[in-house]
């Protein structure tokens, strides 16, 4: 996972990020690879670090970023 060591979040934000990640994962088709989960988590961390706190927005951005990420 990329370096997010300098990021700090309030408990409410951590809860929102956790819910957003769970919701995003639930929308992925099976099988779900660990790389997809990592990409979703990084996106949510990045978006929350930029100031977003709404669960639906965190989830939507993560899923959109996953969709447009080039596949190796």
N, CA, C and O atoms as a Maestro MAE file, in Angstrom:
{
 s_m_m2io_version
 :::
 2.0.0
}

f_m_ct {
 s_m_title
 :::
 protein
 m_atom[288] {
  # First column is atom index #
  i_m_mmod_type
  r_m_x_coord
  r_m_y_coord
  r_m_z_coord
  i_m_residue_number
  s_m_chain_name
  s_m_pdb_residue_name
  s_m_pdb_atom_name
  i_m_atomic_number
  :::
  1 25 0.845 -1.170 0.000 1 A "UNK " " N  " 7
  2 3 0.000 0.000 0.000 1 A "UNK " " CA " 6
  3 2 0.889 1.229 0.000 1 A "UNK " " C  " 6
  4 15 1.948 1.240 0.627 1 A "UNK " " O  " 8
  5 25 0.468 2.236 -0.685 2 A "UNK " " N  " 7
  6 3 1.254 3.472 -0.742 2 A "UNK " " CA " 6
  7 2 1.401 4.068 0.641 2 A "UNK " " C  " 6
  8 15 0.708 3.668 1.577 2 A "UNK " " O  " 8
  9 25 2.296 5.018 0.766 3 A "UNK " " N  " 7
  10 3 2.627 5.602 2.054 3 A "UNK " " CA " 6
  11 2 1.553 6.591 2.500 3 A "UNK " " C  " 6
  12 15 1.401 7.660 1.908 3 A "UNK " " O  " 8
  13 25 0.821 6.234 3.532 4 A "UNK " " N  " 7
  14 3 -0.163 7.115 4.132 4 A "UNK " " CA " 6
  15 2 0.190 7.367 5.594 4 A "UNK " " C  " 6
  16 15 -0.684 7.679 6.402 4 A "UNK " " O  " 8
  17 25 1.474 7.230 5.931 5 A "UNK " " N  " 7
  18 3 1.910 7.346 7.320 5 A "UNK " " CA " 6
  19 2 1.600 8.720 7.907 5 A "UNK " " C  " 6
  20 15 1.355 8.832 9.108 5 A "UNK " " O  " 8
  21 25 1.607 9.751 7.093 6 A "UNK " " N  " 7
  22 3 1.374 11.094 7.598 6 A "UNK " " CA " 6
  23 2 -0.114 11.430 7.743 6 A "UNK " " C  " 6
  24 15 -0.463 12.493 8.257 6 A "UNK " " O  " 8
  25 25 -0.975 10.542 7.299 7 A "UNK " " N  " 7
  26 3 -2.412 10.775 7.370 7 A "UNK " " CA " 6
  27 2 -2.936 10.450 8.777 7 A "UNK " " C  " 6
  28 15 -2.538 9.465 9.399 7 A "UNK " " O  " 8
  29 25 -3.830 11.302 9.244 8 A "UNK " " N  " 7
  30 3 -4.481 11.086 10.544 8 A "UNK " " CA " 6
  31 2 -5.962 11.383 10.365 8 A "UNK " " C  " 6
  32 15 -6.334 12.365 9.723 8 A "UNK " " O  " 8
  33 25 -6.805 10.530 10.938 9 A "UNK " " N  " 7
  34 3 -8.239 10.669 10.760 9 A "UNK " " CA " 6
  35 2 -8.956 10.556 12.096 9 A "UNK " " C  " 6
  36 15 -8.529 9.832 12.995 9 A "UNK " " O  " 8
  37 25 -10.046 11.283 12.202 10 A "UNK " " N  " 7
  38 3 -10.926 11.197 13.360 10 A "UNK " " CA " 6
  39 2 -11.630 9.833 13.345 10 A "UNK " " C  " 6
  40 15 -11.762 9.223 12.284 10 A "UNK " " O  " 8
  41 25 -12.080 9.354 14.503 11 A "UNK " " N  " 7
  42 3 -12.781 8.063 14.551 11 A "UNK " " CA " 6
  43 2 -14.000 8.008 13.615 11 A "UNK " " C  " 6
  44 15 -14.265 6.968 13.012 11 A "UNK " " O  " 8
  45 25 -14.731 9.104 13.492 12 A "UNK " " N  " 7
  46 3 -15.902 9.131 12.614 12 A "UNK " " CA " 6
  47 2 -15.507 8.947 11.153 12 A "UNK " " C  " 6
  48 15 -16.216 8.302 10.382 12 A "UNK " " O  " 8
  49 25 -14.371 9.521 10.786 13 A "UNK " " N  " 7
  50 3 -13.879 9.391 9.413 13 A "UNK " " CA " 6
  51 2 -13.416 7.967 9.145 13 A "UNK " " C  " 6
  52 15 -13.659 7.424 8.068 13 A "UNK " " O  " 8
  53 25 -12.755 7.367 10.114 14 A "UNK " " N  " 7
  54 3 -12.315 5.974 9.973 14 A "UNK " " CA " 6
  55 2 -13.522 5.061 9.799 14 A "UNK " " C  " 6
  56 15 -13.490 4.128 8.998 14 A "UNK " " O  " 8
  57 25 -14.581 5.331 10.549 15 A "UNK " " N  " 7
  58 3 -15.799 4.543 10.412 15 A "UNK " " CA " 6
  59 2 -16.404 4.716 9.020 15 A "UNK " " C  " 6
  60 15 -16.826 3.738 8.404 15 A "UNK " " O  " 8
  61 25 -16.450 5.946 8.523 16 A "UNK " " N  " 7
  62 3 -16.981 6.209 7.180 16 A "UNK " " CA " 6
  63 2 -16.144 5.505 6.124 16 A "UNK " " C  " 6
  64 15 -16.688 4.937 5.177 16 A "UNK " " O  " 8
  65 25 -14.818 5.537 6.280 17 A "UNK " " N  " 7
  66 3 -13.935 4.876 5.317 17 A "UNK " " CA " 6
  67 2 -14.147 3.364 5.351 17 A "UNK " " C  " 6
  68 15 -14.165 2.722 4.301 17 A "UNK " " O  " 8
  69 25 -14.304 2.799 6.523 18 A "UNK " " N  " 7
  70 3 -14.527 1.353 6.657 18 A "UNK " " CA " 6
  71 2 -15.829 0.936 5.992 18 A "UNK " " C  " 6
  72 15 -15.879 -0.061 5.271 18 A "UNK " " O  " 8
  73 25 -16.874 1.704 6.240 19 A "UNK " " N  " 7
  74 3 -18.170 1.399 5.619 19 A "UNK " " CA " 6
  75 2 -18.076 1.527 4.106 19 A "UNK " " C  " 6
  76 15 -18.593 0.680 3.378 19 A "UNK " " O  " 8
  77 25 -17.421 2.577 3.629 20 A "UNK " " N  " 7
  78 3 -17.268 2.775 2.178 20 A "UNK " " CA " 6
  79 2 -16.523 1.602 1.550 20 A "UNK " " C  " 6
  80 15 -16.896 1.139 0.472 20 A "UNK " " O  " 8
  81 25 -15.471 1.116 2.215 21 A "UNK " " N  " 7
  82 3 -14.706 -0.011 1.687 21 A "UNK " " CA " 6
  83 2 -15.564 -1.272 1.653 21 A "UNK " " C  " 6
  84 15 -15.567 -1.995 0.657 21 A "UNK " " O  " 8
  85 25 -16.282 -1.535 2.723 22 A "UNK " " N  " 7
  86 3 -17.152 -2.721 2.765 22 A "UNK " " CA " 6
  87 2 -18.207 -2.664 1.663 22 A "UNK " " C  " 6
  88 15 -18.462 -3.668 0.997 22 A "UNK " " O  " 8
  89 25 -18.818 -1.503 1.469 23 A "UNK " " N  " 7
  90 3 -19.849 -1.348 0.439 23 A "UNK " " CA " 6
  91 2 -19.263 -1.512 -0.962 23 A "UNK " " C  " 6
  92 15 -19.873 -2.138 -1.829 23 A "UNK " " O  " 8
  93 25 -18.081 -0.948 -1.175 24 A "UNK " " N  " 7
  94 3 -17.441 -1.059 -2.485 24 A "UNK " " CA " 6
  95 2 -17.076 -2.511 -2.789 24 A "UNK " " C  " 6
  96 15 -17.301 -2.986 -3.903 24 A "UNK " " O  " 8
  97 25 -16.521 -3.209 -1.822 25 A "UNK " " N  " 7
  98 3 -16.158 -4.617 -2.005 25 A "UNK " " CA " 6
  99 2 -17.403 -5.446 -2.318 25 A "UNK " " C  " 6
  100 15 -17.365 -6.338 -3.166 25 A "UNK " " O  " 8
  101 25 -18.504 -5.147 -1.629 26 A "UNK " " N  " 7
  102 3 -19.743 -5.899 -1.838 26 A "UNK " " CA " 6
  103 2 -20.282 -5.746 -3.261 26 A "UNK " " C  " 6
  104 15 -21.040 -6.596 -3.729 26 A "UNK " " O  " 8
  105 25 -19.900 -4.681 -3.943 27 A "UNK " " N  " 7
  106 3 -20.388 -4.446 -5.308 27 A "UNK " " CA " 6
  107 2 -19.505 -5.077 -6.379 27 A "UNK " " C  " 6
  108 15 -19.858 -5.061 -7.558 27 A "UNK " " O  " 8
  109 25 -18.360 -5.635 -5.982 28 A "UNK " " N  " 7
  110 3 -17.465 -6.264 -6.951 28 A "UNK " " CA " 6
  111 2 -17.925 -7.681 -7.267 28 A "UNK " " C  " 6
  112 15 -18.444 -8.379 -6.396 28 A "UNK " " O  " 8
  113 25 -17.736 -8.107 -8.517 29 A "UNK " " N  " 7
  114 3 -18.070 -9.490 -8.861 29 A "UNK " " CA " 6
  115 2 -17.035 -10.452 -8.277 29 A "UNK " " C  " 6
  116 15 -15.873 -10.091 -8.090 29 A "UNK " " O  " 8
  117 25 -17.463 -11.653 -7.999 30 A "UNK " " N  " 7
  118 3 -16.560 -12.704 -7.516 30 A "UNK " " CA " 6
  119 2 -15.728 -13.209 -8.680 30 A "UNK " " C  " 6
  120 15 -16.215 -13.158 -9.809 30 A "UNK " " O  " 8
  121 25 -14.548 -13.678 -8.495 31 A "UNK " " N  " 7
  122 3 -13.743 -13.627 -7.282 31 A "UNK " " CA " 6
  123 2 -13.143 -12.235 -7.097 31 A "UNK " " C  " 6
  124 15 -12.850 -11.544 -8.073 31 A "UNK " " O  " 8
  125 25 -12.965 -11.835 -5.860 32 A "UNK " " N  " 7
  126 3 -12.415 -10.522 -5.542 32 A "UNK " " CA " 6
  127 2 -10.954 -10.701 -5.165 32 A "UNK " " C  " 6
  128 15 -10.630 -11.368 -4.183 32 A "UNK " " O  " 8
  129 25 -10.083 -10.101 -5.952 33 A "UNK " " N  " 7
  130 3 -8.650 -10.216 -5.702 33 A "UNK " " CA " 6
  131 2 -8.169 -9.217 -4.670 33 A "UNK " " C  " 6
  132 15 -8.752 -8.146 -4.498 33 A "UNK " " O  " 8
  133 25 -7.106 -9.578 -3.993 34 A "UNK " " N  " 7
  134 3 -6.559 -8.686 -2.971 34 A "UNK " " CA " 6
  135 2 -6.062 -7.378 -3.574 34 A "UNK " " C  " 6
  136 15 -6.077 -6.348 -2.900 34 A "UNK " " O  " 8
  137 25 -5.623 -7.398 -4.824 35 A "UNK " " N  " 7
  138 3 -5.169 -6.162 -5.468 35 A "UNK " " CA " 6
  139 2 -6.327 -5.187 -5.642 35 A "UNK " " C  " 6
  140 15 -6.138 -3.975 -5.536 35 A "UNK " " O  " 8
  141 25 -7.531 -5.711 -5.909 36 A "UNK " " N  " 7
  142 3 -8.696 -4.835 -6.030 36 A "UNK " " CA " 6
  143 2 -9.033 -4.197 -4.686 36 A "UNK " " C  " 6
  144 15 -9.350 -3.010 -4.617 36 A "UNK " " O  " 8
  145 25 -8.964 -4.979 -3.636 37 A "UNK " " N  " 7
  146 3 -9.249 -4.455 -2.292 37 A "UNK " " CA " 6
  147 2 -8.224 -3.381 -1.941 37 A "UNK " " C  " 6
  148 15 -8.583 -2.341 -1.389 37 A "UNK " " O  " 8
  149 25 -6.967 -3.621 -2.252 38 A "UNK " " N  " 7
  150 3 -5.916 -2.646 -1.980 38 A "UNK " " CA " 6
  151 2 -6.162 -1.357 -2.761 38 A "UNK " " C  " 6
  152 15 -6.026 -0.266 -2.208 38 A "UNK " " O  " 8
  153 25 -6.521 -1.468 -4.034 39 A "UNK " " N  " 7
  154 3 -6.795 -0.279 -4.849 39 A "UNK " " CA " 6
  155 2 -7.972 0.512 -4.289 39 A "UNK " " C  " 6
  156 15 -7.930 1.741 -4.247 39 A "UNK " " O  " 8
  157 25 -9.016 -0.186 -3.861 40 A "UNK " " N  " 7
  158 3 -10.171 0.495 -3.266 40 A "UNK " " CA " 6
  159 2 -9.758 1.218 -1.986 40 A "UNK " " C  " 6
  160 15 -10.110 2.379 -1.780 40 A "UNK " " O  " 8
  161 25 -9.013 0.527 -1.132 41 A "UNK " " N  " 7
  162 3 -8.591 1.115 0.143 41 A "UNK " " CA " 6
  163 2 -7.713 2.344 -0.073 41 A "UNK " " C  " 6
  164 15 -7.883 3.357 0.605 41 A "UNK " " O  " 8
  165 25 -6.775 2.259 -1.016 42 A "UNK " " N  " 7
  166 3 -5.910 3.402 -1.296 42 A "UNK " " CA " 6
  167 2 -6.712 4.587 -1.811 42 A "UNK " " C  " 6
  168 15 -6.455 5.729 -1.429 42 A "UNK " " O  " 8
  169 25 -7.667 4.321 -2.662 43 A "UNK " " N  " 7
  170 3 -8.507 5.394 -3.182 43 A "UNK " " CA " 6
  171 2 -9.293 6.062 -2.060 43 A "UNK " " C  " 6
  172 15 -9.370 7.289 -1.995 43 A "UNK " " O  " 8
  173 25 -9.873 5.260 -1.186 44 A "UNK " " N  " 7
  174 3 -10.653 5.799 -0.077 44 A "UNK " " CA " 6
  175 2 -9.762 6.616 0.853 44 A "UNK " " C  " 6
  176 15 -10.154 7.697 1.292 44 A "UNK " " O  " 8
  177 25 -8.578 6.116 1.155 45 A "UNK " " N  " 7
  178 3 -7.635 6.868 1.979 45 A "UNK " " CA " 6
  179 2 -7.270 8.204 1.332 45 A "UNK " " C  " 6
  180 15 -7.279 9.244 1.990 45 A "UNK " " O  " 8
  181 25 -6.955 8.167 0.063 46 A "UNK " " N  " 7
  182 3 -6.569 9.375 -0.679 46 A "UNK " " CA " 6
  183 2 -7.718 10.394 -0.694 46 A "UNK " " C  " 6
  184 15 -7.504 11.587 -0.478 46 A "UNK " " O  " 8
  185 25 -8.921 9.914 -0.947 47 A "UNK " " N  " 7
  186 3 -10.075 10.800 -1.034 47 A "UNK " " CA " 6
  187 2 -10.418 11.390 0.333 47 A "UNK " " C  " 6
  188 15 -10.759 12.569 0.433 47 A "UNK " " O  " 8
  189 25 -10.330 10.581 1.376 48 A "UNK " " N  " 7
  190 3 -10.588 11.077 2.730 48 A "UNK " " CA " 6
  191 2 -9.512 12.073 3.154 48 A "UNK " " C  " 6
  192 15 -9.803 13.065 3.822 48 A "UNK " " O  " 8
  193 25 -8.280 11.805 2.765 49 A "UNK " " N  " 7
  194 3 -7.185 12.717 3.090 49 A "UNK " " CA " 6
  195 2 -7.399 14.080 2.430 49 A "UNK " " C  " 6
  196 15 -6.962 15.107 2.950 49 A "UNK " " O  " 8
  197 25 -8.076 14.077 1.276 50 A "UNK " " N  " 7
  198 3 -8.383 15.326 0.569 50 A "UNK " " CA " 6
  199 2 -9.576 16.054 1.193 50 A "UNK " " C  " 6
  200 15 -9.899 17.174 0.797 50 A "UNK " " O  " 8
  201 25 -10.236 15.410 2.180 51 A "UNK " " N  " 7
  202 3 -11.293 16.089 2.906 51 A "UNK " " CA " 6
  203 2 -12.695 15.526 2.764 51 A "UNK " " C  " 6
  204 15 -13.617 15.991 3.434 51 A "UNK " " O  " 8
  205 25 -12.870 14.534 1.903 52 A "UNK " " N  " 7
  206 3 -14.214 13.962 1.717 52 A "UNK " " CA " 6
  207 2 -14.559 13.073 2.903 52 A "UNK " " C  " 6
  208 15 -13.722 12.305 3.376 52 A "UNK " " O  " 8
  209 25 -15.805 13.182 3.383 53 A "UNK " " N  " 7
  210 3 -16.242 12.398 4.536 53 A "UNK " " CA " 6
  211 2 -17.509 11.597 4.276 53 A "UNK " " C  " 6
  212 15 -17.883 10.764 5.102 53 A "UNK " " O  " 8
  213 25 -18.166 11.821 3.176 54 A "UNK " " N  " 7
  214 3 -19.425 11.117 2.894 54 A "UNK " " CA " 6
  215 2 -19.138 9.714 2.376 54 A "UNK " " C  " 6
  216 15 -18.361 9.531 1.439 54 A "UNK " " O  " 8
  217 25 -19.776 8.726 2.998 55 A "UNK " " N  " 7
  218 3 -19.566 7.318 2.654 55 A "UNK " " CA " 6
  219 2 -19.871 7.065 1.180 55 A "UNK " " C  " 6
  220 15 -19.090 6.405 0.495 55 A "UNK " " O  " 8
  221 25 -20.991 7.580 0.686 56 A "UNK " " N  " 7
  222 3 -21.377 7.313 -0.701 56 A "UNK " " CA " 6
  223 2 -20.381 7.879 -1.690 56 A "UNK " " C  " 6
  224 15 -20.132 7.274 -2.733 56 A "UNK " " O  " 8
  225 25 -19.813 9.023 -1.382 57 A "UNK " " N  " 7
  226 3 -18.827 9.629 -2.285 57 A "UNK " " CA " 6
  227 2 -17.513 8.850 -2.228 57 A "UNK " " C  " 6
  228 15 -16.906 8.587 -3.266 57 A "UNK " " O  " 8
  229 25 -17.074 8.484 -1.038 58 A "UNK " " N  " 7
  230 3 -15.847 7.691 -0.912 58 A "UNK " " CA " 6
  231 2 -15.967 6.384 -1.693 58 A "UNK " " C  " 6
  232 15 -15.047 5.987 -2.408 58 A "UNK " " O  " 8
  233 25 -17.107 5.728 -1.546 59 A "UNK " " N  " 7
  234 3 -17.345 4.468 -2.246 59 A "UNK " " CA " 6
  235 2 -17.367 4.670 -3.761 59 A "UNK " " C  " 6
  236 15 -16.707 3.936 -4.497 59 A "UNK " " O  " 8
  237 25 -18.116 5.649 -4.218 60 A "UNK " " N  " 7
  238 3 -18.268 5.882 -5.654 60 A "UNK " " CA " 6
  239 2 -16.934 6.217 -6.327 60 A "UNK " " C  " 6
  240 15 -16.627 5.699 -7.401 60 A "UNK " " O  " 8
  241 25 -16.148 7.083 -5.692 61 A "UNK " " N  " 7
  242 3 -14.841 7.435 -6.265 61 A "UNK " " CA " 6
  243 2 -13.933 6.218 -6.322 61 A "UNK " " C  " 6
  244 15 -13.242 6.010 -7.320 61 A "UNK " " O  " 8
  245 25 -13.923 5.412 -5.270 62 A "UNK " " N  " 7
  246 3 -13.076 4.211 -5.251 62 A "UNK " " CA " 6
  247 2 -13.462 3.257 -6.378 62 A "UNK " " C  " 6
  248 15 -12.592 2.730 -7.072 62 A "UNK " " O  " 8
  249 25 -14.757 3.033 -6.560 63 A "UNK " " N  " 7
  250 3 -15.208 2.127 -7.626 63 A "UNK " " CA " 6
  251 2 -14.896 2.698 -9.009 63 A "UNK " " C  " 6
  252 15 -14.516 1.958 -9.917 63 A "UNK " " O  " 8
  253 25 -15.053 4.001 -9.168 64 A "UNK " " N  " 7
  254 3 -14.726 4.622 -10.462 64 A "UNK " " CA " 6
  255 2 -13.237 4.522 -10.759 64 A "UNK " " C  " 6
  256 15 -12.849 4.206 -11.884 64 A "UNK " " O  " 8
  257 25 -12.398 4.788 -9.759 65 A "UNK " " N  " 7
  258 3 -10.952 4.683 -9.963 65 A "UNK " " CA " 6
  259 2 -10.560 3.251 -10.305 65 A "UNK " " C  " 6
  260 15 -9.711 3.030 -11.169 65 A "UNK " " O  " 8
  261 25 -11.166 2.289 -9.641 66 A "UNK " " N  " 7
  262 3 -10.874 0.888 -9.937 66 A "UNK " " CA " 6
  263 2 -11.243 0.563 -11.378 66 A "UNK " " C  " 6
  264 15 -10.523 -0.159 -12.067 66 A "UNK " " O  " 8
  265 25 -12.355 1.095 -11.819 67 A "UNK " " N  " 7
  266 3 -12.843 0.822 -13.167 67 A "UNK " " CA " 6
  267 2 -11.918 1.417 -14.241 67 A "UNK " " C  " 6
  268 15 -11.754 0.816 -15.303 67 A "UNK " " O  " 8
  269 25 -11.323 2.567 -13.986 68 A "UNK " " N  " 7
  270 3 -10.496 3.219 -15.021 68 A "UNK " " CA " 6
  271 2 -9.014 2.897 -14.891 68 A "UNK " " C  " 6
  272 15 -8.221 3.336 -15.724 68 A "UNK " " O  " 8
  273 25 -8.620 2.147 -13.874 69 A "UNK " " N  " 7
  274 3 -7.207 1.783 -13.700 69 A "UNK " " CA " 6
  275 2 -6.816 0.772 -14.770 69 A "UNK " " C  " 6
  276 15 -7.484 -0.248 -14.940 69 A "UNK " " O  " 8
  277 25 -5.729 1.057 -15.494 70 A "UNK " " N  " 7
  278 3 -5.273 0.098 -16.501 70 A "UNK " " CA " 6
  279 2 -4.920 -1.249 -15.881 70 A "UNK " " C  " 6
  280 15 -4.341 -1.305 -14.796 70 A "UNK " " O  " 8
  281 25 -5.259 -2.305 -16.550 71 A "UNK " " N  " 7
  282 3 -4.945 -3.664 -16.076 71 A "UNK " " CA " 6
  283 2 -3.599 -4.092 -16.643 71 A "UNK " " C  " 6
  284 15 -3.270 -3.802 -17.793 71 A "UNK " " O  " 8
  285 25 -2.839 -4.779 -15.823 72 A "UNK " " N  " 7
  286 3 -1.513 -5.261 -16.277 72 A "UNK " " CA " 6
  287 2 -1.645 -6.525 -17.074 72 A "UNK " " C  " 6
  288 15 -0.643 -7.072 -17.534 72 A "UNK " " O  " 8
  :::
 }
 m_bond[287] {
  # First column is bond index #
  i_m_from
  i_m_to
  i_m_order
  :::
  1 1 2 1
  2 2 3 1
  3 3 4 2
  4 3 5 1
  5 5 6 1
  6 6 7 1
  7 7 8 2
  8 7 9 1
  9 9 10 1
  10 10 11 1
  11 11 12 2
  12 11 13 1
  13 13 14 1
  14 14 15 1
  15 15 16 2
  16 15 17 1
  17 17 18 1
  18 18 19 1
  19 19 20 2
  20 19 21 1
  21 21 22 1
  22 22 23 1
  23 23 24 2
  24 23 25 1
  25 25 26 1
  26 26 27 1
  27 27 28 2
  28 27 29 1
  29 29 30 1
  30 30 31 1
  31 31 32 2
  32 31 33 1
  33 33 34 1
  34 34 35 1
  35 35 36 2
  36 35 37 1
  37 37 38 1
  38 38 39 1
  39 39 40 2
  40 39 41 1
  41 41 42 1
  42 42 43 1
  43 43 44 2
  44 43 45 1
  45 45 46 1
  46 46 47 1
  47 47 48 2
  48 47 49 1
  49 49 50 1
  50 50 51 1
  51 51 52 2
  52 51 53 1
  53 53 54 1
  54 54 55 1
  55 55 56 2
  56 55 57 1
  57 57 58 1
  58 58 59 1
  59 59 60 2
  60 59 61 1
  61 61 62 1
  62 62 63 1
  63 63 64 2
  64 63 65 1
  65 65 66 1
  66 66 67 1
  67 67 68 2
  68 67 69 1
  69 69 70 1
  70 70 71 1
  71 71 72 2
  72 71 73 1
  73 73 74 1
  74 74 75 1
  75 75 76 2
  76 75 77 1
  77 77 78 1
  78 78 79 1
  79 79 80 2
  80 79 81 1
  81 81 82 1
  82 82 83 1
  83 83 84 2
  84 83 85 1
  85 85 86 1
  86 86 87 1
  87 87 88 2
  88 87 89 1
  89 89 90 1
  90 90 91 1
  91 91 92 2
  92 91 93 1
  93 93 94 1
  94 94 95 1
  95 95 96 2
  96 95 97 1
  97 97 98 1
  98 98 99 1
  99 99 100 2
  100 99 101 1
  101 101 102 1
  102 102 103 1
  103 103 104 2
  104 103 105 1
  105 105 106 1
  106 106 107 1
  107 107 108 2
  108 107 109 1
  109 109 110 1
  110 110 111 1
  111 111 112 2
  112 111 113 1
  113 113 114 1
  114 114 115 1
  115 115 116 2
  116 115 117 1
  117 117 118 1
  118 118 119 1
  119 119 120 2
  120 119 121 1
  121 121 122 1
  122 122 123 1
  123 123 124 2
  124 123 125 1
  125 125 126 1
  126 126 127 1
  127 127 128 2
  128 127 129 1
  129 129 130 1
  130 130 131 1
  131 131 132 2
  132 131 133 1
  133 133 134 1
  134 134 135 1
  135 135 136 2
  136 135 137 1
  137 137 138 1
  138 138 139 1
  139 139 140 2
  140 139 141 1
  141 141 142 1
  142 142 143 1
  143 143 144 2
  144 143 145 1
  145 145 146 1
  146 146 147 1
  147 147 148 2
  148 147 149 1
  149 149 150 1
  150 150 151 1
  151 151 152 2
  152 151 153 1
  153 153 154 1
  154 154 155 1
  155 155 156 2
  156 155 157 1
  157 157 158 1
  158 158 159 1
  159 159 160 2
  160 159 161 1
  161 161 162 1
  162 162 163 1
  163 163 164 2
  164 163 165 1
  165 165 166 1
  166 166 167 1
  167 167 168 2
  168 167 169 1
  169 169 170 1
  170 170 171 1
  171 171 172 2
  172 171 173 1
  173 173 174 1
  174 174 175 1
  175 175 176 2
  176 175 177 1
  177 177 178 1
  178 178 179 1
  179 179 180 2
  180 179 181 1
  181 181 182 1
  182 182 183 1
  183 183 184 2
  184 183 185 1
  185 185 186 1
  186 186 187 1
  187 187 188 2
  188 187 189 1
  189 189 190 1
  190 190 191 1
  191 191 192 2
  192 191 193 1
  193 193 194 1
  194 194 195 1
  195 195 196 2
  196 195 197 1
  197 197 198 1
  198 198 199 1
  199 199 200 2
  200 199 201 1
  201 201 202 1
  202 202 203 1
  203 203 204 2
  204 203 205 1
  205 205 206 1
  206 206 207 1
  207 207 208 2
  208 207 209 1
  209 209 210 1
  210 210 211 1
  211 211 212 2
  212 211 213 1
  213 213 214 1
  214 214 215 1
  215 215 216 2
  216 215 217 1
  217 217 218 1
  218 218 219 1
  219 219 220 2
  220 219 221 1
  221 221 222 1
  222 222 223 1
  223 223 224 2
  224 223 225 1
  225 225 226 1
  226 226 227 1
  227 227 228 2
  228 227 229 1
  229 229 230 1
  230 230 231 1
  231 231 232 2
  232 231 233 1
  233 233 234 1
  234 234 235 1
  235 235 236 2
  236 235 237 1
  237 237 238 1
  238 238 239 1
  239 239 240 2
  240 239 241 1
  241 241 242 1
  242 242 243 1
  243 243 244 2
  244 243 245 1
  245 245 246 1
  246 246 247 1
  247 247 248 2
  248 247 249 1
  249 249 250 1
  250 250 251 1
  251 251 252 2
  252 251 253 1
  253 253 254 1
  254 254 255 1
  255 255 256 2
  256 255 257 1
  257 257 258 1
  258 258 259 1
  259 259 260 2
  260 259 261 1
  261 261 262 1
  262 262 263 1
  263 263 264 2
  264 263 265 1
  265 265 266 1
  266 266 267 1
  267 267 268 2
  268 267 269 1
  269 269 270 1
  270 270 271 1
  271 271 272 2
  272 271 273 1
  273 273 274 1
  274 274 275 1
  275 275 276 2
  276 275 277 1
  277 277 278 1
  278 278 279 1
  279 279 280 2
  280 279 281 1
  281 281 282 1
  282 282 283 1
  283 283 284 2
  284 283 285 1
  285 285 286 1
  286 286 287 1
  287 287 288 2
  :::
 }
}
